């Protein structure tokens, strides 16, 4: 499932259905920590009725009293249960995670009479193209296109030291304590001093902070991979690795894009699903040729290395749908069309220019705009019935949707005459 709330609701619905059907087996839920839903705090133990450590044993019980496992971000990797024969996916799976997750059931089990042709994956979220792209690089032989350049560690170390976030004696002291096995309380003061220097003391700009943290994380990741394969005699790298592993989580950076969308996204909880058969018995043809994967980027990365042209409309629509998983969404292009149809209907309404664009009264302008959006949604109700129902019956969804349309109008500079960009 996509998140813990979804898992709990699935578990409750499935358990109710099993009881109604007088089924001779039950479901198990798996998630970490605690979660409050509808005012009630839940844990694995409170829902399952037994400790979390017994989940795998319950599934392996010869009496088969438990045959369904509903999971939120657990058991995606390293879970070895040969009985698994079907997987229902309601979560975005990409890259190696997709391979690892789906591979949980991709095996035969003679003891249980299970063959590989007995397997079923029913995916509500990912397209055939998504899964093919994830599996292709690992289908046959996989090699690196070129050796990984270890000089990158020197470059990263030099760059990190130039910022002055930490001093050499602090790295030394931390490692002395760490390898003596001292308690965390004795390590924290060293890390906290450096983190405070980064967060406040050096007066770094947001871009500089982001650049530093990216490079620190890159050093930790590359050194960990190389140290598992090669014999290094560079103690400075080893010490810096352990020091940065503890420091990075305490480095605070500001995500401007996330901050800009928080007002739109924080209050909505969509739980409606639309079911549509997309593909049945679809065969995903994987590329049988040997795959070549690029090694780690041989250059130190920074905060601007990942920038790409982004359409503000696409960002608003994408963030709204991905975070709240509206049941009426489809492909990204279809999502865009649905939003833009509403936005254009609002902007082309004769009252838009009079009551909104040329209205000096802010409060009346906002009221008029909300009424125009509601009218536009109502006009689309035959084509977008699910959207109309959600908008009409869920006040939180309505506020968030209005905010999205208003942001889109502002981004496009729509003044009642200007054509929409793009």
Rosetta blueprint (number, residue, H / E / L):
1 X L
2 X L
3 X L
4 X H
5 X H
6 X H
7 X H
8 X H
9 X H
10 X H
11 X H
12 X H
13 X H
14 X H
15 X H
16 X H
17 X H
18 X H
19 X H
20 X H
21 X L
22 X L
23 X L
24 X L
25 X L
26 X E
27 X E
28 X E
29 X E
30 X E
31 X L
32 X L
33 X L
34 X L
35 X E
36 X E
37 X E
38 X L
39 X L
40 X E
41 X E
42 X E
43 X L
44 X H
45 X H
46 X H
47 X H
48 X H
49 X L
50 X L
51 X L
52 X H
53 X H
54 X H
55 X H
56 X H
57 X H
58 X H
59 X H
60 X H
61 X L
62 X L
63 X L
64 X L
65 X L
66 X E
67 X E
68 X E
69 X E
70 X E
71 X E
72 X L
73 X L
74 X L
75 X L
76 X L
77 X L
78 X L
79 X L
80 X L
81 X L
82 X L
83 X L
84 X L
85 X L
86 X E
87 X E
88 X E
89 X E
90 X L
91 X L
92 X L
93 X L
94 X L
95 X H
96 X H
97 X H
98 X H
99 X H
100 X H
101 X H
102 X H
103 X L
104 X L
105 X L
106 X L
107 X L
108 X L
109 X E
110 X H
111 X H
112 X H
113 X L
114 X E
115 X L
116 X H
117 X H
118 X H
119 X L
120 X E
121 X E
122 X E
123 X E
124 X L
125 X L
126 X L
127 X L
128 X H
129 X H
130 X H
131 X H
132 X H
133 X H
134 X H
135 X H
136 X H
137 X L
138 X L
139 X L
140 X L
141 X L
142 X E
143 X E
144 X E
145 X L
146 X L
147 X L
148 X L
149 X L
150 X L
151 X H
152 X H
153 X H
154 X H
155 X H
156 X H
157 X H
158 X H
159 X H
160 X H
161 X H
162 X H
163 X H
164 X L
165 X L
166 X L
167 X L
168 X H
169 X H
170 X H
171 X H
172 X H
173 X H
174 X H
175 X H
176 X H
177 X H
178 X H
179 X H
180 X L
181 X L
182 X L
183 X L
184 X H
185 X H
186 X H
187 X H
188 X H
189 X H
190 X H
191 X H
192 X H
193 X H
194 X H
195 X H
196 X H
197 X H
198 X H
199 X H
200 X H
201 X H
202 X L
203 X L
204 X L
205 X L
206 X H
207 X H
208 X H
209 X H
210 X H
211 X H
212 X H
213 X H
214 X H
215 X H
216 X H
217 X H
218 X H
219 X H
220 X H
221 X H
222 X H
223 X H
224 X H
225 X H
226 X H
227 X H
228 X L
229 X L
230 X L
231 X L
232 X L
233 X L
234 X L
235 X H
236 X H
237 X H
238 X H
239 X H
240 X H
241 X H
242 X H
243 X H
244 X H
245 X H
246 X H
247 X H
248 X H
249 X H
250 X H
251 X L
252 X L
253 X L
254 X L
255 X L
256 X H
257 X H
258 X H
259 X H
260 X H
261 X H
262 X H
263 X H
264 X H
265 X H
266 X L
267 X L
268 X L
269 X L
270 X L
271 X L
272 X L
273 X L
274 X L
275 X L
276 X L
277 X L
278 X L
279 X L
280 X L
281 X L
282 X L
283 X L
284 X L
285 X L
286 X L
287 X L
288 X L
289 X L
290 X L
291 X E
292 X E
293 X E
294 X L
295 X L
296 X L
297 X L
298 X L
299 X L
300 X L
301 X L
302 X L
303 X L
304 X L
305 X L
306 X L
307 X L
308 X L
309 X L
310 X L
311 X L
312 X H
313 X H
314 X H
315 X H
316 X H
317 X H
318 X H
319 X H
320 X H
321 X H
322 X H
323 X H
324 X H
325 X L
326 X L
327 X L
328 X L
329 X L
330 X L
331 X L
332 X H
333 X H
334 X H
335 X H
336 X H
337 X H
338 X H
339 X H
340 X H
341 X H
342 X H
343 X H
344 X H
345 X H
346 X H
347 X H
348 X H
349 X L
350 X H
351 X H
352 X H
353 X H
354 X H
355 X H
356 X H
357 X H
358 X L
359 X L
360 X L
361 X L
362 X H
363 X H
364 X H
365 X H
366 X H
367 X H
368 X H
369 X H
370 X H
371 X H
372 X H
373 X H
374 X H
375 X H
376 X H
377 X H
378 X H
379 X H
380 X L
381 X L
382 X L
383 X L
384 X L
385 X H
386 X H
387 X H
388 X H
389 X H
390 X H
391 X H
392 X H
393 X H
394 X L
395 X H
396 X H
397 X H
398 X H
399 X H
400 X H
401 X H
402 X H
403 X H
404 X H
405 X H
406 X H
407 X H
408 X H
409 X H
410 X H
411 X H
412 X H
413 X L
414 X L
415 X L
416 X L
417 X L
418 X L
419 X L
420 X L
421 X L
422 X L
